[in-house]
Amino acid sequence: MDPPLPGPLAQGIFQAQYLHITVDDLPWLWADASDNNTVDIAGLPPGEHKVKIELVDANHKVFPGQVVTLTFTVPPR
């Protein structure tokens, strides 16, 4: 996965393709099966964050080796 774009990130917005997403190790996630497979995570406060993206099958089981975790920092505004 490429790092987030600096322009949107400076506004607290992270953009990535996904199927399952987990943000900052929180106990919730969401899934999407749309044909564009993109997500915008807006309203992130300045500081370090972590996004985990998992490629899953129709039963929401992760394909082996198909997990990417990206740590990034939203700059101060």
C-alpha positions in Angstrom: 0.0 0.0 0.0 1.2 3.5 -0.8 1.4 6.1 2.0 -1.5 8.5 2.2 -1.4 11.6 0.1 0.1 14.6 2.0 -2.6 17.1 0.9 -5.6 15.3 2.2 -3.7 14.0 5.2 -2.9 17.6 6.3 -6.7 18.0 6.6 -7.0 14.8 8.6 -8.2 12.7 5.7 -6.8 9.2 4.9 -7.6 7.6 1.6 -7.0 3.9 0.6 -8.5 0.9 -1.2 -10.0 -1.7 1.2 -12.3 -4.6 2.0 -11.9 -4.7 5.8 -10.5 -1.7 7.7 -9.5 -1.3 11.3 -8.4 2.1 12.6 -6.1 2.6 15.6 -6.8 -1.0 16.9 -10.3 0.0 17.9 -12.7 -2.9 18.5 -14.9 -2.2 15.4 -14.3 -2.5 11.7 -16.4 -2.1 8.6 -16.6 -3.9 5.4 -17.6 -2.9 1.9 -18.3 -4.9 -1.3 -18.8 -2.0 -3.6 -17.1 -1.9 -7.0 -14.9 1.1 -6.2 -13.2 -0.3 -3.0 -12.2 3.1 -1.7 -12.6 4.7 1.7 -12.0 8.2 3.1 -11.4 8.4 6.8 -12.1 12.0 7.7 -11.8 13.9 11.0 -8.6 12.2 12.2 -7.0 14.4 14.8 -3.3 15.3 14.5 -1.0 12.6 15.7 -0.1 9.0 14.8 -2.7 6.6 13.5 -2.7 3.1 12.2 -5.0 1.6 9.5 -5.1 -2.2 8.9 -6.5 -3.4 5.6 -7.5 -7.0 5.1 -8.5 -8.9 2.0 -11.3 -11.3 2.9 -13.5 -13.9 1.3 -17.3 -13.8 1.3 -17.4 -15.3 4.8 -15.1 -12.5 6.1 -12.1 -14.8 6.6 -8.8 -13.1 5.8 -6.8 -14.6 3.0 -3.4 -15.8 4.3 -0.8 -13.1 3.9 -3.3 -10.5 2.7 -3.1 -8.0 5.5 -1.4 -4.6 5.3 -1.0 -2.2 8.2 0.0 1.4 7.6 1.1 3.7 10.4 1.1 7.4 9.5 1.0 10.8 11.2 -1.6 13.5 10.6 0.4 16.8 10.9 -0.7 19.6 13.2 -3.1 22.0 11.6 
